[in-house]
Amino acid sequence: MPQEAAGTKKQAIGLDAKPEPHRLQDVLAVASVTIGIAALILGWIPATHFPGAVAGLIGLPLALYSQMISATTNERWLNVIGMVASFLGVGFALSNGGFTI
């Protein structure tokens, strides 16, 4: 309206704001799931126990760090799945021979 004083218009806060992308967190969450599933599969097979143990030892701290910096619930879900898969993969790999070549 022409009678409004300057500066009294209400600005819509948050309507034009777009959510910030969390590229690093997304990549770390997907990497932790991928490495965790690889560790689980490799640790389950007795002939590939060494790569399974190595993948699990890489995946577990990666998933823990990713969980620490995660920003969304979806990332946290993926991180927990990656942690559990990495832990189980290391367990299976250790039961099949661990770090022996």
VOBA-1610 file (N, C-alpha, C; in pm, whole numbers, padded with zeros to 5 digits, always signed):
BEGIN
Met+00084-00117+00000Met+00000+00000+00000Met+00088+00123+00000Pro+00040+00230-00058Pro+00123+00349-00063Pro+00137+00419+00072Gln+00051+00391+00169Gln+00058+00459+00298Gln+00162+00396+00392Glu+00215+00280+00360Glu+00310+00216+00449Glu+00440+00294+00455Ala+00494+00301+00573Ala+00622+00368+00591Ala+00732+00280+00536Ala+00840+00341+00500Ala+00952+00265+00447Ala+01011+00176+00556Gly+01037+00053+00521Gly+01100-00038+00615Gly+01003-00115+00703Thr+00873-00093+00686Thr+00779-00166+00770Thr+00723-00291+00702Lys+00765-00316+00581Lys+00718-00437+00514Lys+00778-00560+00583Lys+00694-00658+00599Lys+00743-00783+00656Lys+00809-00864+00546Gln+00929-00905+00573Gln+00998-00989+00476Gln+00978-01135+00513Ala+00953-01214+00415Ala+00935-01357+00439Ala+01072-01418+00468Ile+01088-01459+00589Ile+01215-01519+00630Ile+01209-01667+00601Gly+01306-01715+00527Gly+01317-01856+00502Gly+01244-01906+00378Leu+01162-01822+00315Leu+01091-01868+00197Leu+01185-01880+00078Asp+01278-01791+00066Asp+01370-01796-00046Asp+01498-01871-00013Ala+01514-01905+00112Ala+01636-01973+00153Ala+01632-02119+00108Lys+01741-02161+00049Lys+01751-02301+00006Lys+01839-02375+00106Pro+01808-02502+00129Pro+01891-02577+00224Pro+02033-02592+00171Glu+02127-02583+00263Glu+02267-02596+00224Glu+02298-02741+00191Pro+02370-02764+00085Pro+02405-02903+00054Pro+02514-02953+00150His+02503-03077+00186His+02601-03138+00275His+02677-03242+00194Arg+02755-03197+00100Arg+02822-03290+00008Arg+02923-03378+00080Leu+03004-03320+00166Leu+03105-03399+00237Leu+03038-03504+00325Gln+02936-03466+00398Gln+02867-03560+00485Gln+02798-03670+00405Asp+02739-03634+00290Asp+02674-03733+00206Asp+02774-03833+00150Val+02886-03783+00102Val+02989-03870+00045Val+03046-03963+00152Leu+03072-03911+00270Leu+03124-03995+00378Leu+03023-04101+00421Ala+02895-04066+00425Ala+02792-04163+00463Ala+02782-04275+00361Val+02783-04240+00233Val+02776-04342+00128Val+02903-04427+00127Ala+03017-04364+00150Ala+03143-04438+00153Ala+03146-04535+00271Ser+03094-04494+00386Ser+03095-04583+00501Ser+03004-04704+00478Val+02890-04684+00413Val+02802-04796+00383Val+02868-04889+00281Thr+02928-04831+00178Thr+02990-04911+00073Thr+03106-04994+00128Ile+03193-04930+00204Ile+03308-05002+00261Ile+03260-05104+00364Gly+03157-05070+00441Gly+03104-05163+00540Gly+03045-05288+00476Ile+02969-05271+00369Ile+02912-05387+00301Ile+03022-05469+00235Ala+03122-05403+00179Ala+03236-05476+00120Ala+03309-05554+00228Ala+03329-05495+00345Ala+03396-05566+00455Ala+03312-05684+00501Leu+03182-05667+00505Leu+03094-05776+00547Leu+03101-05893+00449Ile+03096-05862+00322Ile+03102-05969+00220Ile+03240-06034+00217Leu+03345-05953+00217Leu+03481-06009+00212Leu+03517-06084+00340Gly+03468-06038+00453Gly+03495-06107+00579Gly+03420-06238+00591Trp+03307-06249+00526Trp+03226-06370+00531Trp+03292-06484+00453Ile+03361-06451+00344Ile+03425-06552+00259Ile+03562-06584+00319Pro+03588-06709+00351Pro+03716-06743+00416Pro+03839-06711+00333Ala+03829-06718+00201Ala+03947-06693+00116Ala+03983-06545+00111Thr+03891-06458+00144Thr+03918-06313+00135Thr+03914-06248+00273His+03962-06318+00374His+03955-06264+00510His+04047-06144+00529Phe+04163-06143+00463Phe+04255-06030+00483Phe+04200-05899+00426Pro+04151-05896+00299Pro+04091-05770+00252Pro+03967-05730+00331Gly+03894-05829+00383Gly+03777-05798+00464Gly+03815-05731+00595Ala+03924-05779+00656Ala+03970-05718+00781Ala+04020-05576+00758Val+04092-05557+00648Val+04143-05423+00618Val+04028-05327+00587Ala+03931-05374+00507Ala+03816-05289+00475Ala+03736-05254+00600Gly+03721-05349+00689Gly+03649-05321+00813Gly+03721-05223+00903Leu+03853-05234+00908Leu+03931-05140+00989Leu+03933-05000+00929Ile+03914-04989+00801Ile+03902-04857+00738Ile+03760-04805+00753Gly+03662-04892+00736Gly+03522-04850+00737Gly+03469-04807+00872Leu+03514-04873+00977Leu+03460-04841+01110Leu+03499-04701+01158Pro+03626-04660+01154Pro+03657-04522+01193Pro+03597-04418+01097Leu+03589-04455+00969Leu+03527-04364+00873Leu+03381-04341+00907Ala+03310-04447+00940Ala+03169-04433+00977Ala+03152-04357+01108Leu+03242-04378+01202Leu+03234-04305+01329Leu+03258-04156+01308Tyr+03356-04121+01226Tyr+03381-03980+01197Tyr+03264-03919+01121Ser+03213-03994+01025Ser+03100-03945+00948Ser+02978-03924+01036Gln+02959-04012+01134Gln+02848-03994+01228Gln+02867-03868+01312Met+02991-03840+01345Met+03019-03723+01429Met+02986-03592+01356Ile+03009-03585+01225Ile+02986-03460+01153Ile+02858-03462+01072Ser+02775-03567+01085Ser+02654-03577+01005Ser+02556-03466+01041Ala+02476-03427+00941Ala+02385-03315+00961Ala+02238-03354+00950Thr+02209-03466+00886Thr+02070-03506+00867Thr+02047-03646+00920Thr+01921-03679+00937Thr+01883-03812+00985Thr+01919-03919+00883Asn+01904-03890+00756Asn+01937-03988+00653Asn+02085-04025+00657Glu+02170-03926+00677Glu+02313-03953+00687Glu+02342-04039+00809Arg+02273-04012+00919Arg+02297-04089+01041Arg+02254-04235+01023Trp+02144-04257+00953Trp+02101-04394+00925Trp+02208-04468+00845Leu+02258-04405+00740Leu+02360-04469+00658Leu+02487-04495+00739Asn+02523-04402+00826Asn+02643-04419+00907Asn+02630-04538+01002Val+02514-04553+01064Val+02494-04665+01156Val+02498-04797+01080Ile+02437-04801+00963Ile+02442-04923+00882Ile+02587-04955+00844Gly+02663-04853+00806Gly+02803-04874+00772Gly+02886-04920+00891Met+02857-04864+01010Met+02930-04905+01131Met+02905-05052+01163Val+02779-05091+01161Val+02744-05229+01195Val+02803-05325+01092Ala+02792-05290+00964Ala+02847-05377+00860Ala+02999-05389+00873Ser+03067-05280+00900Ser+03213-05285+00917Ser+03252-05368+01038Phe+03180-05351+01148Phe+03210-05427+01268Phe+03189-05576+01246Leu+03078-05612+01184Leu+03053-05752+01156Leu+03153-05808+01055Gly+03190-05726+00957Gly+03290-05770+00859Gly+03424-05799+00923Val+03466-05714+01016Val+03592-05739+01088Val+03579-05864+01174Gly+03464-05881+01236Gly+03444-06000+01319Gly+03450-06128+01237Phe+03382-06130+01124Phe+03387-06248+01037Phe+03527-06270+00984Ala+03594-06162+00945Ala+03731-06176+00890Ala+03825-06230+00996Leu+03814-06183+01119Leu+03901-06232+01226Leu+03872-06378+01258Ser+03746-06419+01248Ser+03714-06559+01275Ser+03761-06651+01162Asn+03782-06595+01044Asn+03828-06675+00929Asn+03979-06668+00909Gly+04050-06599+00993Gly+04196-06595+00980Gly+04255-06459+01003Gly+04174-06356+01002Gly+04220-06222+01035Gly+04324-06167+00940Phe+04436-06123+00996Phe+04539-06056+00919Phe+04647-06150+00868Thr+04626-06279+00882Thr+04724-06373+00825Thr+04705-06379+00675Ile+04819-06392+00607Ile+04811-06395+00459Ile+04822-06536+00410
//
